[in-house]
Amino acid sequence: GYGSTVDLSDTTAIEPYKTTLQIPGKIEAEDYDKGGNGRGFYDTDISNESSLYRTDNAGLDTAEGATVYGWVTEGDWLRYTVEVSGSEKMAVNARVASASDNASFSLLLDEKEIASFAVPNTGDWKTFKDVTDTLDGLSEGKHVLKLKVGKPYFNVDWIEFSSVSTEGIAMGQRLSAGQEHYQVFNLLGVKISTGNDLTALKRSLPVGVYLIKDMTSGKITKTGIAHKVK
């Protein structure tokens, strides 16, 4: 149930905290909609409430000099009013930290799940890594996005939606003598690296999401580098 401080007769308008958030784009976890508990967010444990960043606090904390969402309980959620401008395939990155195993959360658009994340044990509540998922095109226009807690416990700093473009990457090209076996592109389709040793290539890449083209088969696969490859 709701905490004792929640007034269920509250008629505070549900509206964006600052401005309607854009997809593609970055969504800071702490910028959930106004409306209070049960409306702009759902927080089953009110013992962690503070006035950090905003007065209607869903469980915010600080880490890496940023405001982050934490103190989560299974079933808690944050609501965001979003405007979707692109309908193509997208990658979703989330900046997360956890000192526990098996933590997870999902993203829902108009109450339909569109992405899910297993949160790795990063060794500390304030040691952050990126996790990634992909989703098919979203319908353009205004929607309600929810970040819903699956298994606690974790912190999340932000979620970023980015378009995935394979345009400009020649699909049918095959390897010929002297060529590299692999080419690495960013999500905009710009080539950023080449090489013959895939493991070494991945080791050289910063944390992020990449498109890797196998020059032998012509196949393009999306790869998320969430941490340095050993």
C-alpha positions as a printed NumPy array, in Angstrom:
array([[  0.   ,   0.   ,   0.   ],
       [  0.964,   3.623,  -0.058],
       [  2.877,   5.229,   2.764],
       [  0.947,   7.045,   5.456],
       [  1.96 ,  10.471,   4.163],
       [  0.213,   9.956,   0.82 ],
       [ -3.088,  11.747,   0.37 ],
       [ -5.078,   9.621,  -2.088],
       [ -7.481,  12.513,  -2.604],
       [ -4.6  ,  14.625,  -3.905],
       [ -5.61 ,  16.249,  -7.173],
       [ -2.177,  17.593,  -8.09 ],
       [ -1.965,  17.667, -11.873],
       [  0.184,  14.995, -13.495],
       [  2.489,  16.958, -15.793],
       [  6.154,  17.047, -16.83 ],
       [  8.539,  18.116, -14.072],
       [ 10.323,  20.619, -16.313],
       [  9.4  ,  19.98 , -19.92 ],
       [  8.103,  17.115, -22.043],
       [ 11.025,  14.725, -22.496],
       [ 12.139,  13.78 , -25.986],
       [ 12.736,  10.329, -27.503],
       [ 15.339,   9.898, -28.969],
       [ 17.154,  11.671, -26.15 ],
       [ 18.407,  11.351, -22.583],
       [ 15.998,  11.124, -19.66 ],
       [ 17.392,  11.937, -16.219],
       [ 15.771,   9.534, -13.742],
       [ 14.977,  12.321, -11.266],
       [ 12.863,  14.281, -13.788],
       [  9.761,  12.096, -13.352],
       [  6.349,  13.759, -13.705],
       [  4.707,  15.915, -11.07 ],
       [  1.669,  14.522,  -9.303],
       [  3.073,  12.913,  -6.182],
       [  3.04 ,   9.352,  -4.889],
       [  0.659,   7.098,  -6.787],
       [  0.44 ,   9.558,  -9.672],
       [  3.808,  10.86 , -10.856],
       [  5.601,   7.98 ,  -9.16 ],
       [  4.869,   5.039,  -6.882],
       [  7.005,   4.618,  -3.773],
       [  5.962,   1.892,  -1.327],
       [  8.614,   2.79 ,   1.246],
       [  8.378,   6.415,   2.324],
       [ 10.98 ,   6.1  ,   5.105],
       [ 13.68 ,   7.264,   2.684],
       [ 11.968,  10.487,   1.692],
       [ 14.094,  13.622,   1.58 ],
       [ 13.902,  17.025,  -0.078],
       [ 16.894,  16.294,  -2.326],
       [ 16.433,  17.907,  -5.781],
       [ 12.629,  18.132,  -5.406],
       [ 10.05 ,  17.982,  -2.629],
       [  7.962,  15.053,  -3.961],
       [ 10.831,  12.624,  -3.538],
       [ 10.515,   9.089,  -4.924],
       [ 13.799,   7.993,  -3.342],
       [ 16.561,  10.172,  -4.772],
       [ 20.228,  10.076,  -3.844],
       [ 23.512,  11.514,  -5.114],
       [ 26.408,   9.735,  -6.834],
       [ 29.166,  10.739,  -9.252],
       [ 28.097,  14.341,  -8.674],
       [ 24.638,  13.578, -10.081],
       [ 21.158,  13.028,  -8.691],
       [ 20.134,   9.374,  -9.051],
       [ 17.039,   7.261,  -8.355],
       [ 17.473,   4.566,  -5.72 ],
       [ 16.009,   3.182,  -2.486],
       [ 13.812,   1.07 ,  -4.745],
       [ 11.244,  -1.567,  -3.791],
       [  9.786,  -4.187,  -6.132],
       [  6.867,  -2.696,  -8.061],
       [  7.861,   0.95 ,  -7.547],
       [  7.749,   3.108, -10.668],
       [  8.515,   6.532, -12.108],
       [  6.324,   8.176, -14.754],
       [  7.538,  10.425, -17.577],
       [  5.568,  12.367, -20.182],
       [  7.517,  11.869, -23.415],
       [  7.325,  12.977, -27.029],
       [  8.529,  10.41 , -29.573],
       [  9.815,  11.945, -32.805],
       [ 11.469,   8.939, -34.437],
       [  9.882,   5.576, -35.142],
       [ 12.935,   3.623, -36.323],
       [ 14.724,   0.903, -34.337],
       [ 16.361,   2.267, -31.199],
       [ 19.005,   1.369, -28.663],
       [ 18.319,   2.151, -24.993],
       [ 21.232,   2.698, -22.619],
       [ 20.807,   2.977, -18.857],
       [ 23.464,   4.163, -16.391],
       [ 23.158,   1.907, -13.345],
       [ 24.918,   0.822, -10.16 ],
       [ 24.244,  -1.979,  -7.685],
       [ 25.94 ,  -3.864,  -4.892],
       [ 23.421,  -6.718,  -5.067],
       [ 22.808,  -9.558,  -7.51 ],
       [ 19.808, -10.198,  -9.776],
       [ 18.469,  -6.609,  -9.732],
       [ 16.303,  -5.622, -12.687],
       [ 13.868,  -3.083, -14.076],
       [ 11.798,  -2.543, -17.192],
       [ 10.527,   0.309, -19.331],
       [  6.865,   0.533, -20.299],
       [  5.334,   2.773, -22.954],
       [  1.621,   3.338, -22.366],
       [  1.756,   0.363, -19.945],
       [  3.283,  -1.996, -22.553],
       [  6.801,  -3.278, -21.824],
       [  9.295,  -2.136, -24.461],
       [ 12.656,  -2.892, -22.815],
       [ 14.09 ,  -4.732, -19.818],
       [ 17.407,  -4.53 , -18.033],
       [ 19.328,  -6.922, -15.822],
       [ 21.387,  -4.706, -13.523],
       [ 24.878,  -6.13 , -12.95 ],
       [ 26.511,  -6.137,  -9.532],
       [ 28.954,  -3.273, -10.097],
       [ 30.569,  -3.773,  -6.679],
       [ 29.249,  -0.588,  -5.091],
       [ 26.083,   1.519,  -5.008],
       [ 28.001,   4.414,  -6.54 ],
       [ 30.054,   2.54 ,  -9.144],
       [ 28.113,   2.999, -12.396],
       [ 28.088,   1.04 , -15.643],
       [ 25.974,   1.216, -18.786],
       [ 23.515,  -1.531, -19.72 ],
       [ 21.727,  -1.668, -23.042],
       [ 18.657,  -3.072, -24.767],
       [ 17.137,  -2.536, -28.193],
       [ 13.556,  -1.992, -29.245],
       [ 11.557,  -1.735, -32.423],
       [ 10.101,   1.515, -33.686],
       [  7.827,   3.544, -31.403],
       [  4.789,   5.404, -32.681],
       [  5.336,   9.133, -32.962],
       [  3.603,  11.539, -30.595],
       [  3.053,  11.964, -26.871],
       [  3.233,   8.9  , -24.619],
       [  3.624,   7.862, -20.992],
       [  6.931,   6.152, -20.228],
       [  7.355,   4.251, -16.956],
       [ 10.508,   2.945, -15.325],
       [  9.246,   0.009, -13.254],
       [ 11.337,  -1.767, -10.635],
       [ 11.56 ,  -5.537, -11.03 ],
       [ 13.991,  -6.847,  -8.433],
       [ 15.732,  -4.392,  -6.076],
       [ 18.29 ,  -3.03 ,  -5.253],
       [ 19.995,  -0.562,  -7.6  ],
       [ 20.548,   3.08 ,  -8.498],
       [ 19.853,   4.539, -11.95 ],
       [ 21.224,   7.869, -13.151],
       [ 19.695,   8.214, -16.62 ],
       [ 18.179,   6.398, -19.593],
       [ 19.101,   7.354, -23.149],
       [ 17.231,   6.432, -26.32 ],
       [ 19.229,   6.623, -29.566],
       [ 18.34 ,   5.798, -33.144],
       [ 20.14 ,   2.836, -34.674],
       [ 21.168,   3.455, -38.247],
       [ 22.585,   0.819, -40.57 ],
       [ 22.125,   3.127, -43.547],
       [ 25.373,   3.845, -45.281],
       [ 26.862,   0.514, -44.189],
       [ 27.115,  -1.637, -47.308],
       [ 25.331,  -4.879, -46.457],
       [ 26.499,  -7.013, -49.367],
       [ 30.213,  -6.228, -49.31 ],
       [ 32.429,  -9.284, -48.863],
       [ 35.977,  -9.688, -47.605],
       [ 38.727,  -9.672, -50.215],
       [ 42.458, -10.261, -49.771],
       [ 44.09 ,  -7.649, -47.536],
       [ 40.882,  -6.318, -45.981],
       [ 40.107,  -6.253, -42.263],
       [ 37.746,  -8.95 , -41.028],
       [ 35.682,  -6.528, -38.915],
       [ 34.535,  -2.929, -39.168],
       [ 33.055,  -1.059, -36.183],
       [ 30.492,   1.727, -36.608],
       [ 28.744,   4.001, -34.142],
       [ 24.931,   4.102, -34.012],
       [ 24.862,   6.822, -36.655],
       [ 26.572,   4.477, -39.105],
       [ 29.956,   6.23 , -39.006],
       [ 32.937,   3.858, -39.19 ],
       [ 35.19 ,   4.304, -36.169],
       [ 37.485,   1.248, -36.14 ],
       [ 38.635,  -1.798, -38.116],
       [ 40.612,  -4.941, -37.323],
       [ 41.051,  -8.688, -37.659],
       [ 40.837,  -9.645, -33.961],
       [ 37.305,  -9.077, -32.659],
       [ 38.247,  -9.432, -28.976],
       [ 41.072,  -6.917, -29.334],
       [ 38.75 ,  -4.56 , -31.2  ],
       [ 36.152,  -4.712, -28.416],
       [ 38.861,  -4.178, -25.815],
       [ 39.854,  -0.95 , -27.56 ],
       [ 36.341,   0.501, -27.557],
       [ 34.984,   2.864, -24.891],
       [ 31.789,   1.915, -23.052],
       [ 28.869,   2.301, -25.455],
       [ 26.816,   0.605, -28.162],
       [ 28.301,  -0.256, -31.546],
       [ 27.441,  -1.895, -34.851],
       [ 30.054,  -4.502, -35.82 ],
       [ 30.187,  -5.661, -39.431],
       [ 31.62 ,  -9.089, -40.209],
       [ 33.311,  -8.497, -43.564],
       [ 33.31 , -12.21 , -44.39 ],
       [ 29.543, -12.626, -44.229],
       [ 28.432,  -9.002, -44.539],
       [ 26.335,  -9.442, -41.381],
       [ 25.924,  -6.478, -39.018],
       [ 25.371,  -7.059, -35.29 ],
       [ 24.805,  -4.6  , -32.478],
       [ 27.134,  -4.934, -29.495],
       [ 26.975,  -3.176, -26.15 ],
       [ 30.3  ,  -2.615, -24.386],
       [ 29.214,  -2.246, -20.746],
       [ 32.7  ,  -2.542, -19.275],
       [ 36.254,  -3.047, -20.373],
       [ 36.692,  -6.47 , -22.002],
       [ 39.437,  -8.45 , -20.26 ]])
